[in-house]
Amino acid sequence: MPLTFHAYETLSEDLRDQLENLYNISPEFADGTQAVEALDKALEKSARSYTTNFHAKLYTAEFNDKVIAAVWVTGCGPERLLQYIVVHYANRGRGVADQLVRAVAEQEQALGVTSFQPGCGAIHRALAHLGLVNSPI
């Protein structure tokens, strides 16, 4: 299954709709609307953070231009917290989460990030497999 990985700092209407549907299955939010509203706040904070150096992005794994997985990345300076990972139920068990976390780590390292913190057990496992858990690179 050929996946593409994308980073977003703003949400189009189509992306917002896909995320609401995807996060409807996440146990971390009441529903997809609540998840997207929280993501909007993080992205807005990032856009306004000239002095705090706060960064927020959404990374997605996509298949045929459809979002099948997503993870939020936030942090200041060279540190990032990966959280709220979700994989569409039809794509679970195929290593999508691991591939997404690997793509995030590669893209963030290219931007100078040196430390990753997992926001849940699934992300911890993926980062540990890459040798990136709780320690500088």
C-alpha positions in Angstrom: 0.0 0.0 0.0 1.8 3.2 -1.2 1.3 5.9 1.4 2.2 9.6 1.2 3.0 11.7 4.2 2.1 15.3 4.6 2.6 18.1 7.2 -0.1 20.7 7.7 -0.1 24.0 9.6 -3.6 25.0 8.4 -6.6 23.0 7.6 -8.6 23.1 4.4 -12.3 22.3 4.5 -11.7 18.9 2.9 -9.0 18.1 5.3 -11.1 19.2 8.3 -14.0 16.9 7.1 -11.6 13.9 6.7 -10.1 14.6 10.2 -13.5 14.8 11.8 -14.4 11.4 10.4 -11.1 9.9 11.3 -11.1 11.3 14.9 -14.7 10.0 15.5 -13.0 6.7 16.3 -10.4 8.1 18.6 -10.9 7.4 22.3 -9.1 10.6 23.3 -12.0 12.9 22.1 -15.7 12.9 22.5 -16.0 13.1 18.7 -14.2 14.3 15.6 -15.5 17.8 15.9 -14.0 18.2 19.4 -10.7 16.9 18.0 -10.6 19.3 15.1 -11.5 22.2 17.3 -8.6 21.4 19.7 -6.3 21.0 16.7 -7.4 24.4 15.4 -6.5 26.0 18.7 -3.0 24.4 18.7 -2.4 25.5 15.1 -3.6 29.0 15.8 -1.3 29.2 18.9 1.6 28.1 16.7 0.8 30.8 14.1 0.8 33.5 16.8 3.9 32.3 18.7 6.6 34.7 17.6 8.1 35.0 21.0 7.4 31.6 22.6 8.8 29.6 19.7 5.8 27.1 20.0 5.3 24.9 17.0 2.3 22.8 16.1 1.7 20.6 13.0 -0.6 17.9 11.8 1.0 15.0 10.0 -1.0 12.6 7.9 -0.6 9.3 6.1 -2.7 9.3 3.0 -3.7 6.7 0.5 -5.3 7.7 -2.8 -5.6 11.3 -1.4 -7.6 10.1 1.6 -6.3 10.6 5.1 -6.0 7.2 6.8 -3.9 8.2 9.8 -2.9 11.4 11.6 -0.7 12.6 14.5 -0.2 16.0 16.1 3.2 17.3 16.7 3.8 20.2 19.2 6.7 21.7 21.0 9.2 24.5 21.5 12.8 24.7 20.3 14.4 21.4 19.5 11.8 19.3 21.4 8.5 17.8 20.0 5.6 15.9 21.6 3.9 13.5 19.3 0.3 12.9 20.4 -3.3 12.0 19.3 -2.3 9.4 16.8 -5.2 7.7 15.1 -5.3 5.1 12.2 -8.6 4.3 10.4 -9.9 1.0 11.6 -9.7 -0.5 8.1 -6.0 0.2 7.9 -4.9 -1.0 11.4 -2.4 -3.9 11.7 -0.5 -2.8 8.5 2.2 -0.7 10.2 0.7 2.6 9.2 1.3 4.2 12.6 5.0 3.1 12.6 5.4 4.5 9.1 3.8 7.8 10.0 5.9 8.2 13.1 9.1 7.5 11.1 8.1 10.1 8.5 7.4 12.6 11.2 10.7 12.0 12.9 12.6 12.3 9.6 10.9 15.6 8.6 11.3 17.1 12.1 14.9 16.1 12.4 15.5 17.8 9.0 14.2 21.0 10.7 16.5 20.7 13.7 14.4 18.8 16.2 16.6 16.7 18.5 14.2 15.2 21.1 10.9 13.4 20.8 8.4 12.7 23.5 5.6 10.1 23.1 2.1 11.1 24.0 0.8 7.5 24.2 1.9 3.9 24.2 1.6 3.4 20.5 3.8 6.4 19.7 6.3 5.3 22.4 6.6 1.9 20.7 7.2 3.5 17.3 9.8 5.9 18.7 11.5 3.2 20.6 11.8 1.1 17.5 13.5 4.1 15.9 15.7 4.6 18.9 14.2 8.0 19.6 12.4 7.7 22.9 12.9 10.4 25.5 16.5 11.1 24.5 18.3 13.6 22.3 19.3 12.3 18.9 
